[in-house]
């Protein structure tokens, strides 16, 4: 990672500068997304920028205008492959600098783009540029196209890479005994693979939903109120023209549109991003807590040159997990704005014109968190020795031990109606006497005999030692962890863990 470099910056004349390319120190950028995270996740940032930057936005508008030209020619029966290629190539030659310079005159971004395009096309094509369209026909359609593309080409690949890394950990640690925890207290035993399988399952379903929703994004070509008024002056079948226009961009029409496409298509995708983000933040919290000194069951990769504290040389802070949680805190509240952009009065107002621009920031922040969590999970290691110690401690001396549940169930199965109360009192005795739960339990011959008989009935080998080894009471944790890991690894496109 380079500590310092110069990046090109385009300044719009609309903000008081002539259109020009200007070198700026990257650390003079205001948004942390454009310096700190563009450095730490350089490869992902560059991929995101190709879809979400201002440059990408302008080029997507030009691509949409090219699609409209092709749609008009297609309706006339005069579009051939060579002409289509020329139209696309010409539209691709548009630069944001040209549009920004023209926008200083027009004070309107799409009309500026149209004016620039007209300087590049022949006189027979010029009348078709933007013909029958309103600005939102281009803007909404281009946004849907960019969000679909960035989701398919950047967000989903990163999410799937994280999911596969989780599947590998769940499979690898499927049989690694661990203390279960509820309400911050020791619960019945599980395995580390089982605790990771939770996030495999939750995130896996969210990834599949993101994939589905991103494929459902819509565009439009229906004019300023959505009723195809102007298009009816051009063609007999305006809806066919709309379908052709959108087909060139790989989209379908919004079922209903006013000046805007129905906002719920994009809203649902963004909300599912936030669902996945919350799952990842939850995972970050769990991993961070398991790295506490008094727990110490997992640890992140820590480079030999890495520093955990500016004053305490011994520190190995779980800062990557904390960083993911912090990004979630910054980005999650933006969902409120996404909901607010759902409302546009009558056929359209401009109250989403500024707020909708921050969809790009949110998508970048979310993807940066995914990238960081992928690194955490890929380097995650279990401290099996500490996990065994914690489980032994939980099974023996903490409020009667985590094996009180099977004792109660087996005793109840033997016909003891107040079995829960009997075992509860034994856990209190263990706690007060300092003895292990096994010692107290085996010291009650009638109770212990009934429980032993129940274990024998289930075919459990060495039943007398069952309550001395909490790891044996893990239910289906290992089997289900492996099953879930294999299922979602396959769904992510990789059968091999």
N, C-alpha and C positions, 0 to 999 in steps of 0.2 A: 504494500500500500504506500503510495507516494505521499509524503507529508505536505507537499505544496505543489500546485501546478496552476497553469493559466487555462481558462476555458473561454470559448467565444460566447459573447452575449449579444443578443439582438435587442436594440432599444427601439421602441416605436416612437415615431414623431408625434404621435397623439399625446405623449407625455412630455413634450417640449424639447425633443432632440431630433435632429435629422436622421433619416433611416441610415444606419451604418452598422458595420460589424465592429465590435469593441472588445478588447481583451480585458477580462476582469479576474482578479484573484478570486479563486473559488471561496475563500474564507470571508469575502465581502458580501456573500449572499446572506439574505435575512433568514430564509427558512432552513431549519436544520436538515430537512429532507434533501436540500441541494448542496450541502457541504459534508456534514458529519456522516449521513447515511449514504450519500452518493460515493463516498470514499470507502466506507466499511463494507458496503454491499455493491461494489462497483459494477459487476457483471449484471446483476439483477436490475440495478438502477438504469443502466443503459438500455436494457430491453424494455423497461417500463417507459422510459423517455421516448422511445420510438413510437409509442402509442398515445402517450398522455401529455407530452409537451405542447407548447404553443405551435411549434413547427409541425408536429404531428396533426394537430387540430386543423391548421390551415390546409395542409395537404389532403386531409380527409374531406374537407369541404370541396376542394378542387376535384377530388375523385368522385364525389357525389354529383357535382355539376357535369362531369364527363359522362356519368351514367345517365343523366337526364338527356343529354344530347343524343346518346346512343338509343335511348328509348324512343325519342321522337323519330329518329331515322328508321328505327325498327318498325314503328307503326306505319311509316310510309313505304316500307318494303325496300329501302335503299341502303340498308346497313350491311356491309360485308366485313370480313375479318380484317382486311387491310385498313379499311377506314376506322374500324374500332380501335386498332392498334395505334393509329396516328392520333386519334382523339385522346386516348389514355396517355400516350407519351407527351403530347402537348400539355395536357392538364398537369402532369407530373413535373413539368418544368417551372411551374409557379413557385415562387419563394415567399416566405413570410415577410421579407423585407419589402418586396414589391407591393404586397397587399397593405402593409403598414403605411407605406408612403402615400398610397392612394386613399387610405382611410382618413388621413389627415385632411383631405379635401372633402370626402363624402360624409365623414363622421358616422359611417355605417359599414360594418365589417363585410357583410355579404355583397352589398352593392360595390364595395371596393374590389372584392374578389372578381365579381362579374366584369367590371371595367378592365381589370388586368387580363382576364381571360380573353376578352374581345380584342386585345392587342396581339394575341398569339394565334388566333384562328382566322381562317380565310373568310371572306365576305359571305359565302354561302352558308357557313356554319354559325356565324355571329348571331343571326336572329334567333337561333335555337337555344342560345345560352340563357339559362334561368327561365325559359319560356313557360309560363303557367305556374311557376313555383312562388311560394312565399319563403321568407328567410328560414322559418322553422322546418320547412320541407327539407332543407339542406342541413340545418343545424341538428335537429333531432335525429335525423337519419344517420348523419355522420357520427353523432355521439353513440348511438346504438352500435354502429359498426366498430367504432374504436373500443367500446367496452366489451363487445363480444370478442374482438381480436386479442385484447390484452388479457382477458380472462382465459382464453384458450391457449395463448402462446406464452404467457408468463405466470399468471396467478395459479392456474390449475397445475402446471408442471411443478411449481414449487410446493404446492399443497400435497401433490401426490408423492413427491420425494420425501416430504416430512412423514406422510402416512406410511410409506414403505419402511422408513427408518423406525417408526414406532412398531410396525409389524415385526421387524427383526428383533427388537428388544423384547417384545411380548413373547415371541417364540423362544428366544435364547434364555429368558428368565422365567419361563412358564412354570418350572418346578423349584424355583428358588424361594424357600420359605420366608415369609414376612409377617410381621404383626399387622393385623387389620386395625383400622382406626375409624371411629365414629365420634363426632363431637369433641375431637381432640383427645379422646381417651382410647386406651387399648381395647380392641374388640377381638372377635374370634380370628384365628390365623387365616391368612391367604397366601398368595405367592406374589412376588414382584411382577411377574408376567401378567397376572390377573389384574393388578392395579393399573398397569399400562394398557391392557386390553380395553379398559373403560374408554380411554381416549382414542384407541384404534376404532372402536365401534362408533362413538359419537362423531368424531371428525370424519370418518369414512362416509357416513350418511350425509353429512353436510357437503362434502366434496361432490358426491353424486348429485345432490340437489343444485349446487352451483353450476355444475356441468349442464344440467337440464335447463335451468333458468337462463343461462347465458345464450343458449341456443334458441330461446323464445323471444329475444329482444326484437322489437318491431321498428319499422320506419314509416314514412308517410309521404304522399304527394297529393295533397287534397286542398291546398290553398289556404287563405287567411282565416276562414271560418270552418274549414273542413268539409265543405259541401261541394267541392269541385266546380265552383262557379266559373272561374277563368278557364279551366280545362275543358269545360263544355263548349267553349268558343273555339277550341282547337281540334278536338277529336270527338267522335261519336261515343266512344267508350272510355271515359276518363279512368275508370278503375282498371282497365286493361293496361293503360299507359302507366299507371302507378305500379302495377305488378311487374311490368317489364323494367321500369326504372329500378325498383328494389331488387329484382332478380340479378341485375348486373352487380349488385353489392352484396349478394348472398342473404338478403333479408326478405321478410314478408310484411304486408301492410298491417298496421294497427286496425283492429276491427272497427273501431270508431276513432275519429280524430276531429278536433276542432282545429285551431292553429297548431296545436301540439299533438303528438302521439300520446296515447293513454300512458300516464306516468307510472302506473303500477308495474309494468313489465320491468323497468329499470329499478324501481323501488324494491321489488321483491328480490332481485339479484343482490342489491346492496345490503338488504336486511340479512340475507343468507351469508354474505361476507361477514357481517357482524356476529352472526351465530357461530360461524367457524372461529372468528377472532375470540369470542368468549370462551370457547372450548380450549383454545390454545392458551389463553390467559389462565384458565383453571389448571391446566397442565403445568404451566410455569409456577403457579403457586404451590402445587403439590411437590414438584421437584425441588423448589427452593426450601420448603419446610423439611423435606427428607434430608437436606444437606445441613441442617442445624447441627451444631456441635454435639448437643445432647442426644441427637438421633443418629446422624451420620450413616445413613443407609445407602445413599448414592452420592456420586460426585461427578461434576462436570470436568471436561478436559481443561487443564490449566497449563499453559506454555511455560517452558523453563524460564523465560525472560519476563513473564507476566507479573505484575504487582497487584496485590489485593488491597493494600492500604498504604496511604502516604506516610503513616507513622508506625504501623504495626507490621513488621516484616513477615510475620508468620501467617498473616491472613490469606485465605483463599475464598474470597467472597463469591457467592452464586450470582454474579452480576448479570450474566446473560439472561437468566430466567427473570431476574428483576427488571431488566431492560424490556423484555417482552411484555411484562405486566404494565410497565410504565407507558409503553406505546399504546396498549389497549386503553388505558385511562385517558390518554390524549385523544384517541380517535373514536372511541365508542360513543361519546355524547353527540357526535356529529350526526348520528342517526336521527336525532330530533329535527335537524335541518332537512334531511331526506324526506321525512314525513311532511314537513312544512312545504316543501316543494311539490308535494302532491296536489296542493290547492292552487289553482289559477282561476281568477274570476272571469266569468262569462267565457268568451271564446279564447281569451288569453290576456295575461298581464305580464309585466316584466319583473315581478318580484323574485323570480328564480334566476335572473340573468347573472347576478354575482354569486349567489350561494351555490348554484349548480357547478360553478367552476372548481369548487373545492372537492368535488367527487374525485378528481385526480389525486389530490393530496391524501384523501382517505385511502384510496386504492394503493398508493405508494406506501403509506404507513402500515397498512395491513400486510402487504407483501414483504416489507422489511422485517416485520415481526415473524412471519412464517419462515423467512430465510434464517433468522437468528435462532429460532426454535429448532429448525432442522439441524443446525450445527450442534446445539445442545444435546439433542437426542442421539445424533450420530456418534458423539463422543461420550455418551453416558455410560457409566460403569457402576456396578453394584459392589458395595462393601459387604460381602457375604458373611464375614466374621462378625461385623457389628450387627448385621441383621439377625444372626443366630443368637447373639447375646441379648438383643432386645426382646426376641421372642421367648427365650428361656426366662428372662426376667418377668415378662408379661404373663407367662404361663405359670409362674410359681408364686410371686410375692405381691403382685399388685391387686389389691382388693379381691383376693381369693383366686386370681388366675383367670385366664381367658378360656379355660376348659370347663368353666362352670356350666355353660350351655349344654354340652353333650351329657354331662352328669345329670342335669335336671331332666333332659329329654328321655334318657334311658331309664331314669328312676320313674318317671311318669308312665312310660311304656310298660313298666313292670306292674303297674296298678296302684301306685302311690298317688293319691289325689292331691296332696299338698306338697308335691315334689319340689316345686319352685321355692317354697318357703324353707323346706329342709336344706336345700343346697345353698340358699341365701345365707342361712345361719352358719353353714360351714365356711362360706367365704369370709364372713365376719370373724369367725374363730381363727382362720388362717391369718387374717390381717392383724388381729390383736395379739396372737401368740408369736407371730414371726415365723411360723412354720409354712412350708409350701402347701399348696392346695392338695397335692397328692398325699402328703403326710396326714393331713386332717381327714381327707376322704377315706384313705385306707385304714385310718384309726376308728372308723365306724363300720364294724364288720357286716351288719345287716344291709346297710345302704350300699357298701362296696360290693357285696356279693350279688345283689340285684343288678347293679350296673355291669359287673363282670359277665353275668349271665346274658345280659343284653348284647354286649360286645361279641360274645361267643356266638350268639344267634345270628349276628350279622356276618360271621365268618372272619372277623378281624383277628389276625395273628398276634400272638404275644400280647393278649389283652391286658395283662396285669401292668405292662409298661406303657400302656396307651396314655395315661395321664401324666407320665413323666416326659413325654415328647410331644409338645404342642404342634410341631410341624406335621404330625400325622392327621391332624384334624383340619384339613384344608378343603374338604368337599370336592367339588368339581373344578376348582380354580385352575389347576394345571391343564386339564383336558379342554375346558372352554377357552382358556387363553390361547392355546394352540389352534383351536378351531376358528376362533375369531381372527387371529393373525393370518391364517392361511386364506380365509374368505376374502379379507380386504386387500391382501397382497395381490390376489387374483383379480379383484375388481379394479385395482389400480394399474393393471396391465403387466403384472409380474408374478408368476406362480412360484418363483424361487425366492425364498427368504435369504 
